[in-house]
Structure formats: C-alpha cells, structure tokens
Amino acid sequence: MFSEVIKALSDGFLVTLQIFGITLLGALPLGLIIAFGSMSRFLPLKALVKTIVWIIRGTPLMLQLIAIYYGPGLLFHNNIWNYSNGRMTAVLVAFIVNYACYFSEIYRGGIESISKGQFEAGQVLGMTKSQIFFKIILLQVIKRIVPPMSNEIITLVKDTSLSRVIAVYEIIWAGQSFIKGAALIWPLFFTAVYYLAFCGILTVLFGLIEKKLSYFSA
C-alpha cells in the first residue's frame, strides 16, 4: 500500500510541478509587459491595465478558475475547453493571468523605486532608453524584487492545489482519493512532505540569489 501511495502522490506532484513551471514561464514575462502598461503615459491604456489588475487581484483565484473554465460554455454555449487537455489549459490560463497581475505590481514597485537621477545620468551618457533599462536599471530592480517575488512564487506552489476545483488531478487530489478508496487519512497529510521539500528547495535557491545580488545597494 505504501508504494501505491507514493506512486499516486508522485504522479500528482508531477502535475503540480507542470502547473508551477508553465505558470512561471508565462507569468514572469507577461507581468513585466503589464507593468509597463500600468506605467504608460497613454492614459487610456494605463487606466485599462490598472482596472484589469485591480479585478484580478481583488477576486479569488478559485473564482477565476471557475469563471474561465465554465464561463464560455454557460455564456456562449460553446465549451472551448472540450478536448483532452482542456482542463489543464484552462488552469494554466487562469494561473498565468492571475500571477502576471501580481508580478506586475512587484515589477512596477521595483522600477519606480529606482532614482530618476539614474535614468537622467544614462541619458547624459548618450544611452537609449532600452540601454538604460537593461544595463543600469534591470539588475537593481531584480535585487529589490527578489524577496517579494520569492514569496509569491512559494505561494504559487500551494495555490496549484486549487486546480482540483475544475477536476485537474494534482497531489492533493491524489492524497484525498485514498480517503474514499481505502479509508486512509495519512496519504493526504503525507502530501505536506512534498510541499515542504519543494518550498524548502525554493527558499534555499532564493536565498542564494539574494546573496549573489548583495553587491547592489538596495
């Protein structure tokens, strides 16, 4: 029975890792784009982006998952997720949009915390805006956003369990299945070992990144 539990939990954890990894790959760059939109001098765009971010950050991720998966079918009578990996795709869309909005605020705060004098100094040296951003600003921004970003990423690890709301098989579902199937509660609690190990690895990794960037003054 123990080997059966470990296999089921490991299979569920692979799905958890997939959601985690693809969400980061999509949300990190999208969040930067959204951050630039929220700082745009074009007021209609700025207002639109800020409104979207406000809505996403102000509503539960669980509600967004339900709306994204069931919404098209109920509103337009067209279930766009009706294919083999549709549920997983809906989960990834919801997670990427949600975390991109949270990351965008972290990016925005980091960029706006940099002194305007550094932008002006780059311009005096004849650098373009892109050169100033990538050669002067970016590494300083990364240094400042690592702590809040690490908190959000670790939260993402635990939020992946919400995917079971639309019947995506992940590690919590795997553990809970043994309650009904074999009347065992310990496999569900054993999932904590997977989460603790993964979060522990991430904590160490982000600690090393902070140490690596410590030569930048915050």
Summary of the structure (lengths in Angstrom):
residues: 218
radius of gyration: 20.7
end to end distance: 52.2
largest distance: 71.1
contacts: 642
relative contact order: 0.15
helix: 83%
strand: 0%
